[in-house]
Amino acid sequence: MKKKLIVKGMSCMHCVSAVKEGLSGFEQVEDVEVSLEDERVDITLTEELSDEKIKDSIEDQGYEVVEIKEER
Ligand SMILES: [Cu+2]
C-alpha cells in the first residue's frame, strides 16, 4: 500500500531527513521518498497506518500536509 502526500514547507535536505526520520518511527513504514521540488512525500506501507498519524508526525516536524491519497 502506498500513500502519496502533498506537503508544504519543506525547503532543504534537513527537512527531508526530519520528515523521513519522523515517519520511520512507525513500524508500518517500509519506505519514504521525498521530492522537494514537487512538495511530495510518497510512503510505502506494509500495513495500514492512519492518515491522522501520518499527518501528526509530519506536522510535528513543522510542515503542512495538504493532501493524502491512497494507492493500493
Ligand atoms: Cu530544510
N, CA, C, O and the ligand as a Tripos MOL2 file, in Angstrom:
@<TRIPOS>MOLECULE
protein
  289   287    73     0     0
PROTEIN
NO_CHARGES

@<TRIPOS>ATOM
      1 N           0.8310   -1.1990    0.0000 N.3       1 MET1
      2 CA          0.0000    0.0000    0.0000 C.3       1 MET1
      3 C           0.8680    1.2520    0.0000 C.2       1 MET1
      4 O           1.8790    1.3160    0.6990 O.2       1 MET1
      5 N           0.4700    2.2370   -0.7800 N.am      2 LYS2
      6 CA          1.2270    3.4900   -0.8000 C.3       2 LYS2
      7 C           0.3180    4.6500   -0.4560 C.2       2 LYS2
      8 O          -0.8660    4.6540   -0.7930 O.2       2 LYS2
      9 N           0.8840    5.6290    0.2150 N.am      3 LYS3
     10 CA          0.1620    6.8790    0.4150 C.3       3 LYS3
     11 C           1.0050    7.9870   -0.1740 C.2       3 LYS3
     12 O           2.2030    8.0970    0.0850 O.2       3 LYS3
     13 N           0.3410    8.8070   -0.9790 N.am      4 LYS4
     14 CA          1.0370    9.9020   -1.6490 C.3       4 LYS4
     15 C           0.5450   11.2130   -1.0750 C.2       4 LYS4
     16 O          -0.6470   11.5200   -1.0910 O.2       4 LYS4
     17 N           1.4950   11.9730   -0.5690 N.am      5 LEU5
     18 CA          1.1380   13.1990    0.1420 C.3       5 LEU5
     19 C           1.6720   14.4310   -0.5660 C.2       5 LEU5
     20 O           2.7030   14.3940   -1.2370 O.2       5 LEU5
     21 N           0.9450   15.5160   -0.3980 N.am      6 ILE6
     22 CA          1.4670   16.8290   -0.7550 C.3       6 ILE6
     23 C           1.7730   17.5190    0.5690 C.2       6 ILE6
     24 O           0.9070   17.6430    1.4350 O.2       6 ILE6
     25 N           3.0220   17.9650    0.7130 N.am      7 VAL7
     26 CA          3.4680   18.5710    1.9650 C.3       7 VAL7
     27 C           4.1320   19.9090    1.6840 C.2       7 VAL7
     28 O           5.0590   20.0040    0.8790 O.2       7 VAL7
     29 N           3.6430   20.9380    2.3610 N.am      8 LYS8
     30 CA          4.1980   22.2830    2.1690 C.3       8 LYS8
     31 C           5.2050   22.6000    3.2720 C.2       8 LYS8
     32 O           5.0720   22.1430    4.4070 O.2       8 LYS8
     33 N           6.2100   23.3880    2.9140 N.am      9 GLY9
     34 CA          7.1340   23.9150    3.9190 C.3       9 GLY9
     35 C           8.5020   23.2560    3.9400 C.2       9 GLY9
     36 O           9.3990   23.7140    4.6480 O.2       9 GLY9
     37 N           8.6750   22.1760    3.1640 N.am     10 MET10
     38 CA          9.9900   21.5360    3.1360 C.3      10 MET10
     39 C          10.8710   22.3060    2.1510 C.2      10 MET10
     40 O          10.4730   22.5650    1.0150 O.2      10 MET10
     41 N          12.0830   22.6690    2.6100 N.am     11 SER11
     42 CA         12.9100   23.5120    1.7430 C.3      11 SER11
     43 C          14.3260   23.0110    1.5180 C.2      11 SER11
     44 O          15.0140   23.5100    0.6280 O.2      11 SER11
     45 N          14.7760   22.0490    2.2910 N.am     12 CYS12
     46 CA         16.1550   21.5880    2.1050 C.3      12 CYS12
     47 C          16.2930   20.1480    2.5700 C.2      12 CYS12
     48 O          15.3190   19.5280    2.9970 O.2      12 CYS12
     49 N          17.5090   19.6210    2.4830 N.am     13 MET13
     50 CA         17.7350   18.2240    2.8490 C.3      13 MET13
     51 C          17.4710   17.9640    4.3320 C.2      13 MET13
     52 O          17.1210   16.8510    4.7250 O.2      13 MET13
     53 N          17.6430   18.9970    5.1410 N.am     14 HIS14
     54 CA         17.3300   18.8470    6.5600 C.3      14 HIS14
     55 C          15.8460   18.5300    6.7490 C.2      14 HIS14
     56 O          15.4820   17.6610    7.5420 O.2      14 HIS14
     57 N          15.0100   19.2360    6.0220 N.am     15 CYS15
     58 CA         13.5650   18.9940    6.0950 C.3      15 CYS15
     59 C          13.2490   17.5680    5.6490 C.2      15 CYS15
     60 O          12.4340   16.8780    6.2610 O.2      15 CYS15
     61 N          13.9070   17.1420    4.5770 N.am     16 VAL16
     62 CA         13.6880   15.7900    4.0590 C.3      16 VAL16
     63 C          14.0280   14.7560    5.1270 C.2      16 VAL16
     64 O          13.2590   13.8230    5.3570 O.2      16 VAL16
     65 N          15.1900   14.9210    5.7860 N.am     17 SER17
     66 CA         15.5370   13.9320    6.8140 C.3      17 SER17
     67 C          14.6300   14.0090    8.0160 C.2      17 SER17
     68 O          14.3300   12.9820    8.6240 O.2      17 SER17
     69 N          14.1800   15.2010    8.3770 N.am     18 ALA18
     70 CA         13.2670   15.3230    9.5180 C.3      18 ALA18
     71 C          11.9740   14.5660    9.2470 C.2      18 ALA18
     72 O          11.4800   13.8370   10.1070 O.2      18 ALA18
     73 N          11.4330   14.7420    8.0540 N.am     19 VAL19
     74 CA         10.1850   14.0540    7.6830 C.3      19 VAL19
     75 C          10.4010   12.5370    7.6600 C.2      19 VAL19
     76 O           9.5910   11.7740    8.1860 O.2      19 VAL19
     77 N          11.5040   12.1190    7.0430 N.am     20 LYS20
     78 CA         11.7990   10.6830    6.9460 C.3      20 LYS20
     79 C          12.0020   10.0730    8.3250 C.2      20 LYS20
     80 O          11.4950    8.9890    8.6140 O.2      20 LYS20
     81 N          12.7370   10.7680    9.1640 N.am     21 GLU21
     82 CA         13.0080   10.2420   10.4960 C.3      21 GLU21
     83 C          11.7450   10.0950   11.3140 C.2      21 GLU21
     84 O          11.5360    9.0850   11.9860 O.2      21 GLU21
     85 N          10.8940   11.1260   11.2500 N.am     22 GLY22
     86 CA          9.6400   11.0750   11.9920 C.3      22 GLY22
     87 C           8.8090    9.8630   11.5770 C.2      22 GLY22
     88 O           8.2750    9.1460   12.4230 O.2      22 GLY22
     89 N           8.7050    9.6430   10.2580 N.am     23 LEU23
     90 CA          7.8760    8.5580    9.7460 C.3      23 LEU23
     91 C           8.4940    7.1900    9.9950 C.2      23 LEU23
     92 O           7.7780    6.1980   10.1260 O.2      23 LEU23
     93 N           9.8090    7.1320   10.0610 N.am     24 SER24
     94 CA         10.4570    5.8300   10.2410 C.3      24 SER24
     95 C          10.2010    5.2620   11.6430 C.2      24 SER24
     96 O          10.5000    4.0980   11.9100 O.2      24 SER24
     97 N           9.6540    6.0810   12.5250 N.am     25 GLY25
     98 CA          9.2790    5.6050   13.8510 C.3      25 GLY25
     99 C           8.0810    4.6610   13.8480 C.2      25 GLY25
    100 O           7.8310    3.9550   14.8250 O.2      25 GLY25
    101 N           7.3380    4.6570   12.7270 N.am     26 PHE26
    102 CA          6.1890    3.7340   12.6270 C.3      26 PHE26
    103 C           6.6460    2.4270   11.9930 C.2      26 PHE26
    104 O           7.3040    2.4320   10.9520 O.2      26 PHE26
    105 N           6.2960    1.3060   12.6230 N.am     27 GLU27
    106 CA          6.7670    0.0250   12.0810 C.3      27 GLU27
    107 C           6.1210   -0.3200   10.7390 C.2      27 GLU27
    108 O           6.6560   -1.1300    9.9830 O.2      27 GLU27
    109 N           4.9650    0.2960   10.4410 N.am     28 GLN28
    110 CA          4.2860    0.0200    9.1610 C.3      28 GLN28
    111 C           4.9820    0.6920    7.9780 C.2      28 GLN28
    112 O           4.7150    0.3550    6.8240 O.2      28 GLN28
    113 N           5.8640    1.6310    8.2630 N.am     29 VAL29
    114 CA          6.5080    2.3790    7.1820 C.3      29 VAL29
    115 C           7.7160    1.6110    6.6480 C.2      29 VAL29
    116 O           8.6860    1.3530    7.3610 O.2      29 VAL29
    117 N           7.6190    1.2550    5.3590 N.am     30 GLU30
    118 CA          8.6830    0.4860    4.7430 C.3      30 GLU30
    119 C           9.6610    1.4080    4.0220 C.2      30 GLU30
    120 O          10.8730    1.1920    4.0510 O.2      30 GLU30
    121 N           9.1170    2.4390    3.3750 N.am     31 ASP31
    122 CA          9.9690    3.3330    2.6140 C.3      31 ASP31
    123 C           9.3250    4.7170    2.5040 C.2      31 ASP31
    124 O           8.1020    4.8460    2.4550 O.2      31 ASP31
    125 N          10.1630    5.7330    2.4680 N.am     32 VAL32
    126 CA          9.6700    7.1020    2.3080 C.3      32 VAL32
    127 C          10.4970    7.7820    1.2280 C.2      32 VAL32
    128 O          11.7260    7.8080    1.2880 O.2      32 VAL32
    129 N           9.8050    8.3300    0.2440 N.am     33 GLU33
    130 CA         10.5120    9.0850   -0.7800 C.3      33 GLU33
    131 C           9.9930   10.5080   -0.7750 C.2      33 GLU33
    132 O           8.7860   10.7460   -0.7460 O.2      33 GLU33
    133 N          10.9320   11.4570   -0.8040 N.am     34 VAL34
    134 CA         10.5350   12.8520   -0.7450 C.3      34 VAL34
    135 C          11.0450   13.5820   -1.9770 C.2      34 VAL34
    136 O          12.2090   13.4440   -2.3540 O.2      34 VAL34
    137 N          10.1720   14.3570   -2.6000 N.am     35 SER35
    138 CA         10.5930   15.2460   -3.6710 C.3      35 SER35
    139 C          10.3440   16.6770   -3.2200 C.2      35 SER35
    140 O           9.2030   17.1180   -3.0880 O.2      35 SER35
    141 N          11.4390   17.3880   -2.9870 N.am     36 LEU36
    142 CA         11.3190   18.7860   -2.5430 C.3      36 LEU36
    143 C          10.6570   19.6430   -3.6090 C.2      36 LEU36
    144 O           9.7770   20.4520   -3.3160 O.2      36 LEU36
    145 N          11.0910   19.4540   -4.8480 N.am     37 GLU37
    146 CA         10.5830   20.2660   -5.9600 C.3      37 GLU37
    147 C           9.0830   20.1450   -6.1180 C.2      37 GLU37
    148 O           8.3830   21.1360   -6.3290 O.2      37 GLU37
    149 N           8.5930   18.9070   -6.0110 N.am     38 ASP38
    150 CA          7.1700   18.6650   -6.2270 C.3      38 ASP38
    151 C           6.3580   18.7380   -4.9420 C.2      38 ASP38
    152 O           5.1380   18.5770   -4.9630 O.2      38 ASP38
    153 N           7.0440   18.9840   -3.8120 N.am     39 GLU39
    154 CA          6.3900   19.0050   -2.4940 C.3      39 GLU39
    155 C           5.6490   17.7090   -2.2440 C.2      39 GLU39
    156 O           4.5290   17.7000   -1.7330 O.2      39 GLU39
    157 N           6.2950   16.6100   -2.6150 N.am     40 ARG40
    158 CA          5.6440   15.3090   -2.4570 C.3      40 ARG40
    159 C           6.3700   14.4070   -1.4860 C.2      40 ARG40
    160 O           7.5990   14.4060   -1.4080 O.2      40 ARG40
    161 N           5.5820   13.6310   -0.7400 N.am     41 VAL41
    162 CA          6.1290   12.5930    0.1280 C.3      41 VAL41
    163 C           5.3680   11.3130   -0.2010 C.2      41 VAL41
    164 O           4.1560   11.2370    0.0000 O.2      41 VAL41
    165 N           6.0800   10.3090   -0.7070 N.am     42 ASP42
    166 CA          5.4630    9.0230   -1.0300 C.3      42 ASP42
    167 C           5.8800    8.0080    0.0210 C.2      42 ASP42
    168 O           7.0680    7.7810    0.2490 O.2      42 ASP42
    169 N           4.8910    7.4030    0.6550 N.am     43 ILE43
    170 CA          5.1690    6.4590    1.7320 C.3      43 ILE43
    171 C           4.7240    5.0590    1.3240 C.2      43 ILE43
    172 O           3.5790    4.8630    0.9160 O.2      43 ILE43
    173 N           5.6170    4.0960    1.4320 N.am     44 THR44
    174 CA          5.2610    2.6950    1.2040 C.3      44 THR44
    175 C           5.0190    2.0500    2.5550 C.2      44 THR44
    176 O           5.8520    2.1210    3.4590 O.2      44 THR44
    177 N           3.8400    1.4090    2.6760 N.am     45 LEU45
    178 CA          3.4270    0.8180    3.9510 C.3      45 LEU45
    179 C           3.2640   -0.6860    3.8500 C.2      45 LEU45
    180 O           2.8180   -1.2000    2.8250 O.2      45 LEU45
    181 N           3.6230   -1.3920    4.9110 N.am     46 THR46
    182 CA          3.3850   -2.8310    4.9580 C.3      46 THR46
    183 C           1.9720   -3.1230    5.4470 C.2      46 THR46
    184 O           1.3720   -4.1390    5.0960 O.2      46 THR46
    185 N           1.4580   -2.2200    6.2570 N.am     47 GLU47
    186 CA          0.1060   -2.3360    6.7980 C.3      47 GLU47
    187 C          -0.4840   -0.9430    6.9090 C.2      47 GLU47
    188 O           0.2330    0.0560    6.8380 O.2      47 GLU47
    189 N          -1.8050   -0.8840    7.0850 N.am     48 GLU48
    190 CA         -2.4690    0.4070    7.2110 C.3      48 GLU48
    191 C          -1.8820    1.2480    8.3430 C.2      48 GLU48
    192 O          -1.6470    0.7650    9.4510 O.2      48 GLU48
    193 N          -1.6570    2.5000    8.0320 N.am     49 LEU49
    194 CA         -1.2680    3.4830    9.0430 C.3      49 LEU49
    195 C          -2.1830    4.6780    8.7650 C.2      49 LEU49
    196 O          -2.2290    5.1810    7.6420 O.2      49 LEU49
    197 N          -2.9010    5.1260    9.7790 N.am     50 SER50
    198 CA         -3.9430    6.1180    9.5300 C.3      50 SER50
    199 C          -3.3800    7.4500    9.0310 C.2      50 SER50
    200 O          -2.2720    7.8570    9.3810 O.2      50 SER50
    201 N          -4.1880    8.1080    8.2020 N.am     51 ASP51
    202 CA         -3.8090    9.4240    7.6880 C.3      51 ASP51
    203 C          -3.5190   10.3790    8.8340 C.2      51 ASP51
    204 O          -2.6180   11.2150    8.7690 O.2      51 ASP51
    205 N          -4.3150   10.2250    9.8870 N.am     52 GLU52
    206 CA         -4.1820   11.0580   11.0800 C.3      52 GLU52
    207 C          -2.7640   10.9770   11.6780 C.2      52 GLU52
    208 O          -2.1440   11.9930   11.9910 O.2      52 GLU52
    209 N          -2.2830    9.7550   11.8210 N.am     53 LYS53
    210 CA         -0.9640    9.5560   12.4180 C.3      53 LYS53
    211 C           0.1400   10.0800   11.5130 C.2      53 LYS53
    212 O           1.1130   10.6760   11.9760 O.2      53 LYS53
    213 N          -0.0240    9.8520   10.2300 N.am     54 ILE54
    214 CA          0.9650   10.3420    9.2670 C.3      54 ILE54
    215 C           1.0070   11.8660    9.3170 C.2      54 ILE54
    216 O           2.0740   12.4790    9.3540 O.2      54 ILE54
    217 N          -0.1830   12.4540    9.3180 N.am     55 LYS55
    218 CA         -0.2990   13.9040    9.3440 C.3      55 LYS55
    219 C           0.3360   14.4840   10.6110 C.2      55 LYS55
    220 O           1.1020   15.4460   10.5500 O.2      55 LYS55
    221 N           0.0080   13.8880   11.7480 N.am     56 ASP56
    222 CA          0.5680   14.3600   13.0240 C.3      56 ASP56
    223 C           2.0910   14.3020   13.0200 C.2      56 ASP56
    224 O           2.7610   15.2420   13.4480 O.2      56 ASP56
    225 N           2.6250   13.1920   12.5320 N.am     57 SER57
    226 CA          4.0760   13.0180   12.5160 C.3      57 SER57
    227 C           4.7450   14.1200   11.7020 C.2      57 SER57
    228 O           5.7320   14.7070   12.1440 O.2      57 SER57
    229 N           4.2170   14.4010   10.5240 N.am     58 ILE58
    230 CA          4.8350   15.4040    9.6540 C.3      58 ILE58
    231 C           4.6130   16.8040   10.2030 C.2      58 ILE58
    232 O           5.4960   17.6570   10.1240 O.2      58 ILE58
    233 N           3.4310   17.0370   10.7590 N.am     59 GLU59
    234 CA          3.1500   18.3710   11.2790 C.3      59 GLU59
    235 C           3.9230   18.6560   12.5670 C.2      59 GLU59
    236 O           4.2340   19.8070   12.8710 O.2      59 GLU59
    237 N           4.2310   17.5930   13.3240 N.am     60 ASP60
    238 CA          5.1020   17.7550   14.4990 C.3      60 ASP60
    239 C           6.4840   18.2590   14.1050 C.2      60 ASP60
    240 O           7.1570   18.9330   14.8850 O.2      60 ASP60
    241 N           6.8980   17.9270   12.8910 N.am     61 GLN61
    242 CA          8.2050   18.3920   12.4090 C.3      61 GLN61
    243 C           8.1240   19.8290   11.8920 C.2      61 GLN61
    244 O           9.1460   20.4480   11.5970 O.2      61 GLN61
    245 N           6.9030   20.3510   11.7860 N.am     62 GLY62
    246 CA          6.7410   21.7440   11.3690 C.3      62 GLY62
    247 C           6.3180   21.9460    9.9220 C.2      62 GLY62
    248 O           6.4200   23.0530    9.3930 O.2      62 GLY62
    249 N           5.8430   20.8830    9.2780 N.am     63 TYR63
    250 CA          5.4240   21.0160    7.8850 C.3      63 TYR63
    251 C           3.9230   20.8010    7.7710 C.2      63 TYR63
    252 O           3.2840   20.2480    8.6650 O.2      63 TYR63
    253 N           3.3770   21.2540    6.6420 N.am     64 GLU64
    254 CA          1.9240   21.1990    6.4980 C.3      64 GLU64
    255 C           1.4920   20.1540    5.4640 C.2      64 GLU64
    256 O           1.8900   20.2120    4.3010 O.2      64 GLU64
    257 N           0.6780   19.2080    5.9060 N.am     65 VAL65
    258 CA          0.1590   18.1880    4.9950 C.3      65 VAL65
    259 C          -1.1190   18.7350    4.3650 C.2      65 VAL65
    260 O          -2.0880   19.0130    5.0700 O.2      65 VAL65
    261 N          -1.1230   18.8880    3.0490 N.am     66 VAL66
    262 CA         -2.3190   19.4330    2.4080 C.3      66 VAL66
    263 C          -3.1520   18.3650    1.7030 C.2      66 VAL66
    264 O          -4.3240   18.5870    1.3970 O.2      66 VAL66
    265 N          -2.5390   17.2000    1.4440 N.am     67 GLU67
    266 CA         -3.3110   16.1540    0.7800 C.3      67 GLU67
    267 C          -2.7080   14.7860    1.0430 C.2      67 GLU67
    268 O          -1.4880   14.6310    1.0690 O.2      67 GLU67
    269 N          -3.5750   13.7880    1.2390 N.am     68 ILE68
    270 CA         -3.1110   12.3970    1.3480 C.3      68 ILE68
    271 C          -3.9740   11.5370    0.4370 C.2      68 ILE68
    272 O          -5.1940   11.4740    0.5870 O.2      68 ILE68
    273 N          -3.3150   10.8760   -0.5130 N.am     69 LYS69
    274 CA         -4.0420    9.9620   -1.4070 C.3      69 LYS69
    275 C          -3.5280    8.5600   -1.2110 C.2      69 LYS69
    276 O          -2.3290    8.3330   -1.0490 O.2      69 LYS69
    277 N          -4.4590    7.6180   -1.2300 N.am     70 GLU70
    278 CA         -4.0720    6.2350   -1.0290 C.3      70 GLU70
    279 C          -4.0150    5.4700   -2.3470 C.2      70 GLU70
    280 O          -4.8510    5.6580   -3.2310 O.2      70 GLU70
    281 N          -3.0150    4.6070   -2.4580 N.am     71 GLU71
    282 CA         -2.8760    3.7960   -3.6680 C.3      71 GLU71
    283 C          -2.6080    2.3630   -3.2680 C.2      71 GLU71
    284 O          -1.7540    2.1070   -2.4190 O.2      71 GLU71
    285 N          -3.3280    1.4170   -3.8680 N.am     72 ARG72
    286 CA         -3.1090    0.0150   -3.4900 C.3      72 ARG72
    287 C          -2.3120   -0.7140   -4.5410 C.2      72 ARG72
    288 O          -2.0340   -1.9040   -4.3900 O.2      72 ARG72
    289 CU         15.0260   22.3900    5.4830 Cu       73 CU73
@<TRIPOS>BOND
     1     1     2 1
     2     2     3 1
     3     3     4 2
     4     3     5 am
     5     5     6 1
     6     6     7 1
     7     7     8 2
     8     7     9 am
     9     9    10 1
    10    10    11 1
    11    11    12 2
    12    11    13 am
    13    13    14 1
    14    14    15 1
    15    15    16 2
    16    15    17 am
    17    17    18 1
    18    18    19 1
    19    19    20 2
    20    19    21 am
    21    21    22 1
    22    22    23 1
    23    23    24 2
    24    23    25 am
    25    25    26 1
    26    26    27 1
    27    27    28 2
    28    27    29 am
    29    29    30 1
    30    30    31 1
    31    31    32 2
    32    31    33 am
    33    33    34 1
    34    34    35 1
    35    35    36 2
    36    35    37 am
    37    37    38 1
    38    38    39 1
    39    39    40 2
    40    39    41 am
    41    41    42 1
    42    42    43 1
    43    43    44 2
    44    43    45 am
    45    45    46 1
    46    46    47 1
    47    47    48 2
    48    47    49 am
    49    49    50 1
    50    50    51 1
    51    51    52 2
    52    51    53 am
    53    53    54 1
    54    54    55 1
    55    55    56 2
    56    55    57 am
    57    57    58 1
    58    58    59 1
    59    59    60 2
    60    59    61 am
    61    61    62 1
    62    62    63 1
    63    63    64 2
    64    63    65 am
    65    65    66 1
    66    66    67 1
    67    67    68 2
    68    67    69 am
    69    69    70 1
    70    70    71 1
    71    71    72 2
    72    71    73 am
    73    73    74 1
    74    74    75 1
    75    75    76 2
    76    75    77 am
    77    77    78 1
    78    78    79 1
    79    79    80 2
    80    79    81 am
    81    81    82 1
    82    82    83 1
    83    83    84 2
    84    83    85 am
    85    85    86 1
    86    86    87 1
    87    87    88 2
    88    87    89 am
    89    89    90 1
    90    90    91 1
    91    91    92 2
    92    91    93 am
    93    93    94 1
    94    94    95 1
    95    95    96 2
    96    95    97 am
    97    97    98 1
    98    98    99 1
    99    99   100 2
   100    99   101 am
   101   101   102 1
   102   102   103 1
   103   103   104 2
   104   103   105 am
   105   105   106 1
   106   106   107 1
   107   107   108 2
   108   107   109 am
   109   109   110 1
   110   110   111 1
   111   111   112 2
   112   111   113 am
   113   113   114 1
   114   114   115 1
   115   115   116 2
   116   115   117 am
   117   117   118 1
   118   118   119 1
   119   119   120 2
   120   119   121 am
   121   121   122 1
   122   122   123 1
   123   123   124 2
   124   123   125 am
   125   125   126 1
   126   126   127 1
   127   127   128 2
   128   127   129 am
   129   129   130 1
   130   130   131 1
   131   131   132 2
   132   131   133 am
   133   133   134 1
   134   134   135 1
   135   135   136 2
   136   135   137 am
   137   137   138 1
   138   138   139 1
   139   139   140 2
   140   139   141 am
   141   141   142 1
   142   142   143 1
   143   143   144 2
   144   143   145 am
   145   145   146 1
   146   146   147 1
   147   147   148 2
   148   147   149 am
   149   149   150 1
   150   150   151 1
   151   151   152 2
   152   151   153 am
   153   153   154 1
   154   154   155 1
   155   155   156 2
   156   155   157 am
   157   157   158 1
   158   158   159 1
   159   159   160 2
   160   159   161 am
   161   161   162 1
   162   162   163 1
   163   163   164 2
   164   163   165 am
   165   165   166 1
   166   166   167 1
   167   167   168 2
   168   167   169 am
   169   169   170 1
   170   170   171 1
   171   171   172 2
   172   171   173 am
   173   173   174 1
   174   174   175 1
   175   175   176 2
   176   175   177 am
   177   177   178 1
   178   178   179 1
   179   179   180 2
   180   179   181 am
   181   181   182 1
   182   182   183 1
   183   183   184 2
   184   183   185 am
   185   185   186 1
   186   186   187 1
   187   187   188 2
   188   187   189 am
   189   189   190 1
   190   190   191 1
   191   191   192 2
   192   191   193 am
   193   193   194 1
   194   194   195 1
   195   195   196 2
   196   195   197 am
   197   197   198 1
   198   198   199 1
   199   199   200 2
   200   199   201 am
   201   201   202 1
   202   202   203 1
   203   203   204 2
   204   203   205 am
   205   205   206 1
   206   206   207 1
   207   207   208 2
   208   207   209 am
   209   209   210 1
   210   210   211 1
   211   211   212 2
   212   211   213 am
   213   213   214 1
   214   214   215 1
   215   215   216 2
   216   215   217 am
   217   217   218 1
   218   218   219 1
   219   219   220 2
   220   219   221 am
   221   221   222 1
   222   222   223 1
   223   223   224 2
   224   223   225 am
   225   225   226 1
   226   226   227 1
   227   227   228 2
   228   227   229 am
   229   229   230 1
   230   230   231 1
   231   231   232 2
   232   231   233 am
   233   233   234 1
   234   234   235 1
   235   235   236 2
   236   235   237 am
   237   237   238 1
   238   238   239 1
   239   239   240 2
   240   239   241 am
   241   241   242 1
   242   242   243 1
   243   243   244 2
   244   243   245 am
   245   245   246 1
   246   246   247 1
   247   247   248 2
   248   247   249 am
   249   249   250 1
   250   250   251 1
   251   251   252 2
   252   251   253 am
   253   253   254 1
   254   254   255 1
   255   255   256 2
   256   255   257 am
   257   257   258 1
   258   258   259 1
   259   259   260 2
   260   259   261 am
   261   261   262 1
   262   262   263 1
   263   263   264 2
   264   263   265 am
   265   265   266 1
   266   266   267 1
   267   267   268 2
   268   267   269 am
   269   269   270 1
   270   270   271 1
   271   271   272 2
   272   271   273 am
   273   273   274 1
   274   274   275 1
   275   275   276 2
   276   275   277 am
   277   277   278 1
   278   278   279 1
   279   279   280 2
   280   279   281 am
   281   281   282 1
   282   282   283 1
   283   283   284 2
   284   283   285 am
   285   285   286 1
   286   286   287 1
   287   287   288 2
@<TRIPOS>SUBSTRUCTURE
     1 MET1         2 RESIDUE 1 A MET
     2 LYS2         6 RESIDUE 1 A LYS
     3 LYS3        10 RESIDUE 1 A LYS
     4 LYS4        14 RESIDUE 1 A LYS
     5 LEU5        18 RESIDUE 1 A LEU
     6 ILE6        22 RESIDUE 1 A ILE
     7 VAL7        26 RESIDUE 1 A VAL
     8 LYS8        30 RESIDUE 1 A LYS
     9 GLY9        34 RESIDUE 1 A GLY
    10 MET10       38 RESIDUE 1 A MET
    11 SER11       42 RESIDUE 1 A SER
    12 CYS12       46 RESIDUE 1 A CYS
    13 MET13       50 RESIDUE 1 A MET
    14 HIS14       54 RESIDUE 1 A HIS
    15 CYS15       58 RESIDUE 1 A CYS
    16 VAL16       62 RESIDUE 1 A VAL
    17 SER17       66 RESIDUE 1 A SER
    18 ALA18       70 RESIDUE 1 A ALA
    19 VAL19       74 RESIDUE 1 A VAL
    20 LYS20       78 RESIDUE 1 A LYS
    21 GLU21       82 RESIDUE 1 A GLU
    22 GLY22       86 RESIDUE 1 A GLY
    23 LEU23       90 RESIDUE 1 A LEU
    24 SER24       94 RESIDUE 1 A SER
    25 GLY25       98 RESIDUE 1 A GLY
    26 PHE26      102 RESIDUE 1 A PHE
    27 GLU27      106 RESIDUE 1 A GLU
    28 GLN28      110 RESIDUE 1 A GLN
    29 VAL29      114 RESIDUE 1 A VAL
    30 GLU30      118 RESIDUE 1 A GLU
    31 ASP31      122 RESIDUE 1 A ASP
    32 VAL32      126 RESIDUE 1 A VAL
    33 GLU33      130 RESIDUE 1 A GLU
    34 VAL34      134 RESIDUE 1 A VAL
    35 SER35      138 RESIDUE 1 A SER
    36 LEU36      142 RESIDUE 1 A LEU
    37 GLU37      146 RESIDUE 1 A GLU
    38 ASP38      150 RESIDUE 1 A ASP
    39 GLU39      154 RESIDUE 1 A GLU
    40 ARG40      158 RESIDUE 1 A ARG
    41 VAL41      162 RESIDUE 1 A VAL
    42 ASP42      166 RESIDUE 1 A ASP
    43 ILE43      170 RESIDUE 1 A ILE
    44 THR44      174 RESIDUE 1 A THR
    45 LEU45      178 RESIDUE 1 A LEU
    46 THR46      182 RESIDUE 1 A THR
    47 GLU47      186 RESIDUE 1 A GLU
    48 GLU48      190 RESIDUE 1 A GLU
    49 LEU49      194 RESIDUE 1 A LEU
    50 SER50      198 RESIDUE 1 A SER
    51 ASP51      202 RESIDUE 1 A ASP
    52 GLU52      206 RESIDUE 1 A GLU
    53 LYS53      210 RESIDUE 1 A LYS
    54 ILE54      214 RESIDUE 1 A ILE
    55 LYS55      218 RESIDUE 1 A LYS
    56 ASP56      222 RESIDUE 1 A ASP
    57 SER57      226 RESIDUE 1 A SER
    58 ILE58      230 RESIDUE 1 A ILE
    59 GLU59      234 RESIDUE 1 A GLU
    60 ASP60      238 RESIDUE 1 A ASP
    61 GLN61      242 RESIDUE 1 A GLN
    62 GLY62      246 RESIDUE 1 A GLY
    63 TYR63      250 RESIDUE 1 A TYR
    64 GLU64      254 RESIDUE 1 A GLU
    65 VAL65      258 RESIDUE 1 A VAL
    66 VAL66      262 RESIDUE 1 A VAL
    67 GLU67      266 RESIDUE 1 A GLU
    68 ILE68      270 RESIDUE 1 A ILE
    69 LYS69      274 RESIDUE 1 A LYS
    70 GLU70      278 RESIDUE 1 A GLU
    71 GLU71      282 RESIDUE 1 A GLU
    72 ARG72      286 RESIDUE 1 A ARG
    73 CU73       289 GROUP 0 **** ****
